[in-house]
Amino acid sequence: GKNNIKTEFILLGLAYNIKKLFTKISGNRLGISLFELKSA
């Protein structure tokens, strides 16, 4: 029902955010974005 659709959208959103974050970190060869996350 509606609950399954809601859960699916939440999971999709999480997966999208994680993928975006991973791309950002791996795209930065020097790891500056990772360092900024730790020091923030």
ZIDA-V409380 format. One record per helix or strand of 3 or more residues. SS is the DSSP state (@ for helix, = for strand). FROM is the first residue (numbers start at 1). LEN is the number of residues. If there is no record, write none. Layout:
ss = [SS:SS]
from = [FROM:FROM]
len = [LEN:LEN]
This chain:
ss = [@:@]
from = [2:32]
len = [26:8]
